[in-house]
């Protein structure tokens, strides 16, 4: 029984990290999820991660280490814009939005 479990684990690791014919990033599905989440409006990386944890078992498995590289990739591709937002008495935040959305500065 443990051999079968070991083989299944090895196969899933190979699929996640060594998938054949993958010329794009392994976070391709994550990028689609992020774009769907940003349809609701602009939000910080923390807010995006919070929503991803609720809807994606893939994100729970890979963790936040994949979020910011994917956001930077989407920004370089021109799908997402990012800007720094300073909220009084709080740390500044990097806020992301879809490129076609209007800018709203009024955040609390």
ChimeraX attribute file (.defattr): number of C-alpha atoms within 10 A of each C-alpha:
attribute: neighborCount
match mode: 1-to-1
recipient: residues
	/A:1	5
	/A:2	7
	/A:3	8
	/A:4	9
	/A:5	10
	/A:6	11
	/A:7	11
	/A:8	12
	/A:9	12
	/A:10	11
	/A:11	12
	/A:12	13
	/A:13	12
	/A:14	12
	/A:15	11
	/A:16	12
	/A:17	10
	/A:18	12
	/A:19	12
	/A:20	8
	/A:21	6
	/A:22	10
	/A:23	7
	/A:24	7
	/A:25	12
	/A:26	15
	/A:27	18
	/A:28	11
	/A:29	12
	/A:30	19
	/A:31	20
	/A:32	13
	/A:33	17
	/A:34	23
	/A:35	16
	/A:36	12
	/A:37	19
	/A:38	19
	/A:39	11
	/A:40	10
	/A:41	14
	/A:42	22
	/A:43	17
	/A:44	18
	/A:45	18
	/A:46	14
	/A:47	13
	/A:48	18
	/A:49	18
	/A:50	12
	/A:51	14
	/A:52	21
	/A:53	15
	/A:54	10
	/A:55	11
	/A:56	12
	/A:57	11
	/A:58	14
	/A:59	20
	/A:60	13
	/A:61	9
	/A:62	12
	/A:63	13
	/A:64	16
	/A:65	9
	/A:66	14
	/A:67	21
	/A:68	12
	/A:69	14
	/A:70	20
	/A:71	21
	/A:72	14
	/A:73	16
	/A:74	18
	/A:75	17
	/A:76	11
	/A:77	10
	/A:78	11
	/A:79	15
	/A:80	21
	/A:81	20
	/A:82	18
	/A:83	11
	/A:84	11
	/A:85	15
	/A:86	14
	/A:87	12
	/A:88	8
	/A:89	6
	/A:90	7
	/A:91	9
	/A:92	11
	/A:93	16
	/A:94	14
	/A:95	17
	/A:96	22
	/A:97	25
	/A:98	23
	/A:99	14
	/A:100	9
	/A:101	13
	/A:102	10
	/A:103	12
	/A:104	9
	/A:105	9
	/A:106	7
	/A:107	8
	/A:108	6
